[in-house]
Amino acid sequence: MRVNFIYTVLAGVCILSANTTAQVTLTKVADYNTPVPGAPGTTFREIGQPYVHNGQVLFYATNNAGMGGLYLYNGSTLVKVADTNTPSPGGGNLRDISFYAYALENGAVAFVASDANGPAIFFWTNQQLTRLVKNGDSIPGTASNRFNFFGQPTFDRGVLYFMGGEGESYRGVHRYDGTVSTGLVSSLQVYPGATLPHYFSAQLAVESNRLAFWSSADSQNAIFTWVNGAKNFLVSSNDTIPGTSVNFATFQSPPDMQGGWVAFKGGSDNYFQEGIFLRPFEGGAIIPVVRQGAAHPGFNTALTSFGEMAVDNGRVWFQAGGAGGQSLFLWESNRYTRLLSGGMVLDGPSTIFSSAPFTFNQNCVHQGVAALVVRFSNNTKALYLAAKIPPPSTLIAATNLAGTSTPIPGGTGNFLALGSAIPWRGGVLFTGQGAGGQFGLYHYLDGNISVILNQTTVFPGTTSTVASLQIHAVDPARVAIYAVSAGGDWGLLIYDGTTLTKVADNNTAIPGGAFGTFSSFSRAQFTGSGLTFHGTGSNNYSGVFEFNNGTLSTLVDSTRTFPGTTDSLGIVSFARQGDLLALIGQAGTNYQQTAVMLFSNHVLTVATTNGLALSDRTNRFYNSFYSLGFAGGSSTSAPWSRVLVLARPTSSKWPPASLPRKSWWMKTPPFPALLAGQPWARCLSSQPGCSSRRPTALKWVCFIIPLAAWNPCS
């Protein structure tokens, strides 16, 4: 069942501006009438916190017989991951399945439970259960400690991170990629500026081999970051709460991290001036999302308390409340919107309970799709998926191509919501949703709307239908689509106007035969007659591949070494122009080295690394590179051809110096441009004419690597 809600909020405090409207489509996944898979004759009762990834949702629940388990909704079907009748690989049945310590990535699940040997971390995929780390295993990096407890696991591009330890004598954050690492952060380390070891939360925020976490010692507490073995304060009692003269004194776990931003909850003593804030992972300005005293729309009261939050694609979802009840909000571009509140009628006659109405945390949002558990006044609960639908394209609105009065082609009823709209093949390519779980990718041309792909389309090479989709790349004649099937398969597809073709999926062998099948896909780009894309495999393998005329080939991959080292090349991102590839590459056990490289004629050339000073200062170094692309010209011989790179210096302090004329400096990262893989668009527009004016504090830099003679500011 899907329900749409639209609420308009007039911001009432200075950190918010203007009205904003959000549209949310709710799809019910489970409630107290839903049969429990794997337990015939039972229905769900207590439904725990959800974990979302690529439109799928994992959750813990008990049934009306009192048995607990983990369950996965794959976009169309509920399946059992494990319950207390599930045999353990270590003997006997599972027991004490954690109600919070679990993670999901591309249909694979990691979770904490116990068996006859005690607590362990288990891994589940394709109905197969494996025990990864167990009670009694030696803890690497310690003299004699052995694991006897585990905290919440977290995936990061196929690698598992977890907190574990032994009683009060040791706790640490470890990485598992076939073997358990030594503690990345542990109680063997002293809290900076204190005399006691770290005490830190079992809940971690992980992205691109970087950690954010809450920690305390000696009555101090802070939000920390960790990358490449270096641990730093992200925010502490030395930082002033924005808009006040008071410093932070308290923080709550867990923070969340996505797109280089960390969201956290903090305040002064006794939670005065409490609020939710954003700060770039590598430091910089603290951005207030919402604070005590902000308006509570629909209640004519102020917000006084805040629950957990999640950051996703530059938006922050959060819970907050005050006199009269609690609500779920979405913040974007200095505006927040109320989505749901206690007291609202939802799902027919059911009224949302006014006190603690939602179960929601940092794992509940991924790529614009959120999951939440709603508590009703009749003391029942239900789990929903919620998708924020962007406003329809101005192109669609201006020409009235489709709307909520338009019948869904190949479906029933009218569209309830419209998504992305892109000019294509003389018409408009757009996504749409309807009642009963209908969704699809459609093409408007000359007054007619045709279906490219929808919920009835069979995922190529399988018998399962498509459960979710995302547009990955478009050229004048083709569209590349990332799709997930109801059976758990996922991959890249191409539609050329008549035929839907599979490029590669999770069952496709990586060219070369030695690296298994693909484990993930990211950026894709049409080049000439082919599709170029980034993919990964097992054992930290990554590469850039081309699909052309039905043939899949490798352009560059981890079989090469990072120039100047003996380490395998890890590829993070790419851009392509003709036969030239620009790459962001990494090397080292913890990816200490990163570089922008050019690849042509089978030769890798390093353009710049995180060990090279910025062009105008010898004491500032690039910390990391985030995205890159080409601008100007159609080939490497064109006089205006060049590579544009979005990077981040190591320090947010700005030494007085003039800027190089080939750089554009920004105080905040450009979210839309980053997500589109085109940071240069914002770079060029943010400082027209190559202005040498600079902000008071350097946050981001967009710089140019020329490939031929050119004048940067002509």
C-alpha positions, 0 to 999 in steps of 0.5 A, spaced: 500 500 500 502 506 498 500 513 501 502 520 499 503 526 504 505 533 502 506 538 508 508 545 507 512 548 513 514 556 514 521 556 517 520 560 524 528 561 526 534 564 522 537 558 520 531 556 516 529 560 510 522 560 506 517 554 505 518 547 502 514 542 500 516 534 500 512 529 497 513 522 500 510 515 498 509 510 503 509 502 501 507 498 507 512 492 508 510 488 514 505 489 520 501 485 525 497 481 519 503 479 515 505 472 515 512 471 518 516 467 512 519 460 515 514 460 521 507 458 518 501 460 522 504 466 525 504 473 524 509 479 526 508 482 532 514 487 535 518 490 529 525 492 530 529 498 527 530 497 519 536 497 515 536 500 508 540 499 502 539 499 494 531 499 496 531 493 500 530 493 507 533 488 513 529 488 520 529 484 526 522 482 528 518 477 533 512 473 531 506 471 535 509 465 538 515 469 541 520 467 536 525 472 534 528 473 527 531 477 521 527 478 515 529 481 508 524 485 504 527 485 497 523 490 493 517 485 492 518 479 497 519 478 504 524 472 506 527 469 512 534 470 513 535 467 520 531 465 526 532 461 532 530 455 528 536 456 523 542 451 524 548 454 526 555 453 522 558 452 529 553 447 531 546 447 534 541 452 532 542 460 533 539 463 539 540 471 542 539 474 535 541 481 536 535 486 535 540 491 533 546 489 530 546 487 523 547 490 516 545 490 509 549 491 502 547 489 496 542 483 499 548 480 503 547 480 511 552 480 517 549 480 524 550 478 531 547 472 534 549 466 539 550 459 538 553 453 542 560 456 542 557 463 544 556 470 540 559 470 533 558 475 527 554 471 521 554 472 514 548 470 510 547 471 502 543 467 497 540 463 503 547 460 505 550 462 512 557 463 514 560 464 521 565 469 520 568 471 527 566 467 533 567 467 541 574 465 543 577 467 537 584 471 538 584 478 537 589 481 533 594 486 535 593 484 543 597 479 547 592 474 549 585 477 549 579 473 545 573 476 543 567 475 547 562 480 545 561 484 538 557 490 536 553 492 530 557 490 524 557 495 518 559 494 510 563 498 506 564 496 499 564 489 500 568 490 507 565 488 513 567 493 519 565 491 527 566 493 534 568 487 538 572 485 545 573 482 551 569 484 557 572 490 560 579 489 558 579 490 551 574 493 545 576 495 538 574 497 531 576 491 526 575 490 519 574 483 516 576 482 509 577 475 509 581 475 516 580 480 522 585 486 522 588 489 528 584 494 532 583 500 527 581 504 534 581 501 540 581 501 548 589 500 547 589 507 545 589 513 550 583 518 548 587 525 546 588 530 551 586 525 557 589 520 561 584 514 560 583 509 554 578 510 549 571 508 551 566 508 544 560 506 542 559 500 538 555 504 532 560 506 527 559 510 521 563 508 515 564 510 508 570 509 503 574 506 509 573 512 513 570 512 520 566 516 524 564 515 531 562 517 538 568 516 544 569 518 551 574 518 557 575 522 563 568 525 563 570 528 556 566 526 549 567 528 542 565 525 535 572 522 532 574 521 525 579 515 523 582 515 516 589 511 514 590 510 521 590 517 523 584 519 528 582 526 529 577 530 533 571 532 528 567 536 533 569 537 541 568 541 547 573 546 543 568 548 538 562 553 539 555 551 537 553 555 531 549 562 532 551 562 540 557 563 544 557 557 548 561 551 546 559 544 545 559 539 551 555 533 550 554 529 544 550 523 542 551 516 539 551 514 533 553 520 528 552 518 521 556 519 514 555 520 507 558 524 501 563 526 505 559 529 511 558 527 518 551 528 521 551 529 529 547 531 535 550 535 540 549 541 545 551 544 551 551 542 558 544 539 560 543 539 553 541 546 552 542 549 545 541 541 543 540 540 536 542 536 529 549 539 525 553 537 519 560 538 518 565 535 513 569 529 515 575 533 514 573 539 518 570 546 516 564 550 518 559 546 522 552 547 519 546 547 524 540 543 521 535 544 527 536 547 534 532 547 540 526 553 539 525 551 532 518 551 530 514 545 530 510 545 524 502 543 525 503 544 533 504 551 534 510 549 539 517 549 539 522 543 538 525 541 544 528 534 543 531 530 538 532 523 536 536 519 531 538 522 524 540 520 517 544 524 512 543 522 505 545 525 498 545 532 502 539 531 505 538 530 513 532 526 515 531 526 523 526 525 529 524 531 533 518 533 538 516 538 543 509 539 546 504 535 543 508 530 540 513 528 535 515 528 528 519 525 522 522 531 518 527 532 512 532 537 511 535 540 505 538 546 503 537 550 509 529 548 510 526 542 513 519 539 512 515 535 516 513 528 513 509 525 519 507 526 526 504 523 532 496 524 531 496 523 524 491 518 520 495 513 516 493 507 513 486 507 513 483 509 520 489 508 524 492 514 528 499 514 529 501 514 536 503 521 539 509 518 544 515 515 541 511 514 534 517 512 530 523 507 530 528 510 525 536 511 525 542 512 521 541 506 517 534 507 515 536 511 509 540 510 502 539 513 496 533 517 497 529 511 500 527 511 507 524 505 512 521 507 518 517 503 523 510 507 525 507 505 532 499 506 532 495 508 538 492 501 538 499 499 540 500 495 533 506 497 529 508 497 521 514 497 517 514 502 511 518 504 505 518 512 504 521 515 498 522 522 497 519 524 490 523 530 487 518 535 484 516 534 477 521 537 471 519 544 469 519 541 462 514 536 464 510 541 468 510 547 462 508 542 457 503 538 461 506 531 458 504 527 464 501 528 471 497 525 477 491 525 472 495 521 467 493 513 466 499 509 467 501 505 461 501 498 461 498 499 468 492 501 472 490 507 475 493 514 474 500 516 476 501 518 483 508 521 483 513 523 477 521 523 478 527 524 474 525 527 467 531 528 462 530 530 454 531 524 450 530 521 443 526 527 441 521 526 447 522 526 455 525 520 459 522 520 466 520 515 472 513 514 475 510 511 481 502 508 482 498 505 486 499 497 488 507 498 488 507 500 480 513 503 478 517 504 471 521 508 467 517 511 461 518 515 455 514 521 452 514 522 445 509 526 440 503 525 446 504 518 447 507 515 453 511 508 452 514 503 458 521 502 457 521 498 464 516 497 470 515 492 475 512 487 470 519 487 466 523 480 467 530 482 469 534 479 463 537 472 464 533 471 470 525 469 471 524 474 476 521 481 475 525 488 476 524 490 483 527 497 483 531 501 478 536 507 477 538 511 471 546 511 471 547 514 464 544 517 458 546 519 451 542 521 445 540 514 443 541 510 449 540 509 457 544 505 462 539 503 468 542 500 474 536 495 476 535 490 482 530 484 481 525 481 486 530 475 486 536 479 489 540 479 482 542 486 480 546 489 475 547 494 469 542 494 463 542 498 456 535 500 453 537 503 446 530 505 444 527 497 442 531 492 446 533 491 453 540 488 454 544 486 460 551 489 460 553 485 467 550 483 473 552 480 480 553 473 476 557 475 471 564 473 471 569 479 471 574 478 464 580 475 466 577 469 470 581 470 476 576 475 480 570 471 481 563 475 479 562 483 480 560 485 487 558 492 485 557 497 480 558 505 480 559 510 475 557 509 468 558 513 462 557 512 454 563 513 450 562 512 442 558 506 441 560 503 448 558 503 455 564 504 460 563 503 467 566 502 474 566 495 477 569 491 483 570 484 485 572 480 491 579 481 495 579 488 494 579 488 486 576 494 482 577 496 475 574 500 469 570 496 464 567 497 457 561 493 454 561 494 446 557 490 441 555 485 446 563 484 448 565 485 455 572 487 456 577 490 461 580 497 460 584 498 467 584 494 473 587 492 480 592 487 476 596 493 475 600 496 480 600 503 483 605 507 480 612 507 484 609 502 489 608 494 489 601 495 491 595 493 487 592 499 484 585 500 487 580 504 482 575 509 486 572 513 480 574 515 472 572 519 467 573 518 459 574 522 453 575 518 447 581 513 448 583 517 454 581 515 461 582 519 468 582 515 474 582 516 482 587 511 484 589 508 491 594 504 494 597 501 501 594 497 506 589 502 508 589 506 502 594 511 504 596 514 497 591 517 492 592 520 486 589 522 479 592 518 474 591 519 466 591 512 462 592 512 455 596 507 450 596 502 456 600 507 460 599 510 467 601 517 468 600 520 475 598 527 474 597 529 482 597 525 488 596 526 496 603 527 497 604 533 492 603 541 495 597 545 492 600 549 486 600 556 490 603 553 497 608 548 499 605 547 506 598 545 504 597 538 501 591 534 497 588 530 502 583 526 498 580 526 491 572 526 490 570 526 483 573 528 476 571 529 469 573 532 462 571 539 460 572 542 453 574 539 446 572 532 444 578 528 444 585 529 447 588 533 441 583 538 442 586 545 444 581 546 450 581 539 452 582 538 460 581 534 466 577 538 472 578 535 479 574 536 485 579 535 491 580 537 498 586 540 502 588 537 509 587 543 513 581 548 513 586 554 515 587 559 509 594 562 509 594 569 506 596 568 499 593 569 492 590 563 488 592 560 482 588 562 476 586 555 474 583 554 481 576 555 483 575 555 491 568 553 495 566 553 502 562 547 501 562 541 497 557 541 491 552 536 492 548 535 486 554 536 482 558 531 486 552 526 485 552 527 478 559 526 477 560 533 474 563 537 480 566 542 474 559 545 473 559 548 480 566 549 480 566 554 474 559 557 475 561 559 483 567 563 481 566 566 474 571 569 470 577 565 474 576 570 480 582 570 485 577 572 490 577 567 496 573 565 502 575 566 509 576 559 510 578 554 504 574 547 504 574 545 497 578 546 491 576 544 483 583 544 479 585 543 472 590 539 469 591 541 462 592 536 456 594 541 451 596 548 451 590 553 453 589 559 456 585 558 463 581 565 463 581 567 456 
